[in-house]
Amino acid sequence: MFEVLTIVAIAFFVLVVVPLLVVAGIYNSFVSNRNKVRESFSGVYVQLKRRADLILNLIETVKGYAKHERETLEKVTELRTSFMRTSPDDRVKVMEQDNLMSQALKSVFAVAESYPDLKASTNFLKLQESLEETEDQIAASRRIYNSNVNDYNTSVQQFPSNIIAGMFSFKEEPFYQAEAGVENAPRVVF
């Protein structure tokens, strides 16, 4: 009788407990990787918000010198407002807004090239330097985010974890795709 109970206990352990422990381990790995993705996107968002705040100061500085460039400055202001209204949870929309803002910044710097007094302004130069630093930090944050997305998506796709991912509705996360030319920080030397 004791031998039968031992065999049943071992069989139960091997057939039920071990698979449950494996599933729990894989599930916890997904949760951990998904949280890394969310945390790293939060880092990107913080840098994008910093840039949006700097852009407001940049626009005000440029406005004083380039009064007839109103359309360009209004467009950048509208993009900034649109970004500030975008929920950080809507990653795809945040990425789209980032790409649009990067393109708009190039326009502002192109306008600034036409104004020698603006290019010599200490305030403008400090803002430009802060924006360049922020763009570098955004690029670094994007790389960290994409690395975490790669790890997470790989675990969602690989066998046998893909079975558990499907059971618990773990979906692939989007990579941060910058438009052509946006991946480099805008560097304008005056």
C-alpha positions in Angstrom: 0.0 0.0 0.0 2.8 2.4 0.9 4.5 1.7 -2.4 1.4 2.4 -4.4 0.9 5.8 -2.5 4.6 6.6 -3.2 4.2 5.9 -6.9 1.0 7.9 -7.1 2.6 10.8 -5.3 5.6 10.7 -7.6 3.4 10.5 -10.7 1.3 13.4 -9.4 4.4 15.4 -8.8 5.8 14.7 -12.2 2.6 15.0 -14.2 1.0 17.9 -12.3 3.3 19.9 -10.1 6.4 20.1 -12.4 4.4 21.3 -15.4 2.6 23.9 -13.2 5.9 25.1 -12.0 7.2 25.4 -15.5 4.1 27.3 -16.7 4.3 29.6 -13.6 8.0 30.3 -14.4 7.3 31.1 -18.0 4.3 33.3 -17.1 6.4 35.2 -14.6 9.1 35.7 -17.2 6.5 37.2 -19.5 5.3 39.6 -16.8 8.8 40.6 -16.0 9.7 41.3 -19.7 6.5 43.1 -20.4 7.2 45.4 -17.4 10.7 46.1 -18.7 9.1 47.1 -22.0 6.6 49.4 -20.3 9.3 50.9 -18.0 11.7 51.6 -20.9 8.9 53.2 -22.9 8.2 55.4 -19.9 11.9 56.5 -20.2 11.4 57.4 -23.8 8.2 59.3 -22.9 10.0 61.3 -20.2 12.6 62.5 -22.7 9.9 63.3 -25.3 8.1 65.4 -22.6 11.3 67.2 -21.8 11.8 68.0 -25.4 8.2 69.3 -25.7 8.9 71.6 -22.8 12.1 72.9 -24.3 10.3 73.4 -27.6 7.9 75.8 -26.0 10.9 78.0 -24.8 12.5 77.6 -28.2 9.4 78.9 -30.0 9.1 81.9 -27.7 12.8 82.7 -28.4 12.5 82.4 -32.1 9.2 84.4 -32.2 11.0 87.4 -31.0 13.3 87.4 -33.9 11.3 85.8 -36.7 7.9 87.4 -36.5 6.9 86.6 -40.1 7.7 82.9 -39.7 4.4 82.5 -37.9 3.1 79.5 -39.8 6.1 77.4 -39.0 6.1 78.3 -35.4 2.3 77.7 -35.1 2.7 74.2 -36.6 5.4 73.3 -34.1 3.2 74.7 -31.3 0.2 72.6 -32.5 2.3 69.5 -32.7 3.6 70.1 -29.1 0.0 70.5 -27.9 -1.1 67.4 -29.7 1.8 65.4 -28.1 1.0 66.7 -24.6 -2.6 65.4 -25.1 -1.4 62.0 -26.2 -1.6 59.4 -23.5 1.7 57.7 -22.7 -0.3 54.4 -22.8 -0.9 54.9 -26.6 2.6 54.0 -27.6 2.0 54.0 -31.4 0.5 57.5 -31.2 3.4 58.7 -29.1 5.8 57.3 -31.7 3.9 59.0 -34.5 3.9 62.3 -32.6 7.7 62.0 -32.0 8.4 61.6 -35.7 6.3 64.6 -36.6 7.9 66.7 -33.9 11.4 65.7 -35.0 10.6 66.9 -38.6 9.1 70.1 -37.3 12.2 70.9 -35.2 14.2 70.8 -38.4 12.0 73.5 -39.8 12.5 75.7 -36.8 16.3 75.4 -37.0 16.1 76.1 -40.8 14.1 79.3 -39.9 16.8 80.2 -37.4 19.5 80.1 -39.9 18.0 83.1 -41.6 18.4 85.3 -38.5 22.0 86.1 -37.5 20.9 87.9 -34.3 18.9 84.8 -33.3 21.9 82.5 -34.0 24.0 84.7 -31.8 21.5 84.8 -28.9 22.8 83.1 -25.8 19.3 82.0 -24.9 18.8 80.4 -28.3 22.2 78.7 -28.1 21.5 77.3 -24.7 18.1 76.0 -25.8 19.7 74.4 -28.9 22.3 72.7 -26.7 19.6 71.4 -24.4 17.6 70.1 -27.3 20.6 68.3 -28.8 21.3 66.7 -25.4 17.6 65.7 -25.1 17.6 64.3 -28.7 20.7 62.1 -27.7 18.8 60.9 -24.6 15.7 60.2 -26.7 17.8 58.1 -29.1 19.4 56.2 -26.2 16.0 55.6 -24.6 14.6 54.3 -27.9 17.5 51.8 -28.1 16.8 50.5 -24.6 13.1 50.2 -25.4 13.7 48.3 -28.6 16.1 46.0 -26.9 13.5 45.2 -24.2 10.9 44.7 -26.9 13.2 42.4 -28.8 13.7 40.2 -25.6 10.0 40.2 -24.9 8.9 39.5 -28.4 11.4 36.7 -28.8 10.0 35.0 -25.6 6.5 35.4 -27.0 7.5 33.8 -30.3 9.7 30.9 -29.1 8.5 27.4 -28.5 7.2 26.3 -26.0 6.8 29.7 -24.3 4.6 30.8 -27.3 2.0 28.3 -26.2 1.8 29.8 -22.8 1.9 33.3 -24.3 -1.2 32.4 -26.3 -2.9 30.9 -23.3 -2.5 34.1 -21.3 -2.9 36.6 -24.2 0.7 38.0 -24.1 1.0 39.8 -27.4 4.0 41.2 -29.2 4.9 44.8 -28.6 5.7 47.3 -31.3 9.3 48.4 -32.0 10.1 52.1 -32.0 10.3 53.0 -35.6 11.8 56.4 -36.4 11.2 57.8 -39.8 14.1 58.1 -42.2 16.5 60.7 -41.0 14.8 61.0 -37.6 17.0 58.6 -35.8 19.8 61.1 -35.8 19.6 64.1 -33.4 19.1 67.3 -35.4 22.5 69.0 -35.3 22.6 72.5 -36.5 25.8 74.5 -36.1 25.5 78.3 -36.1 
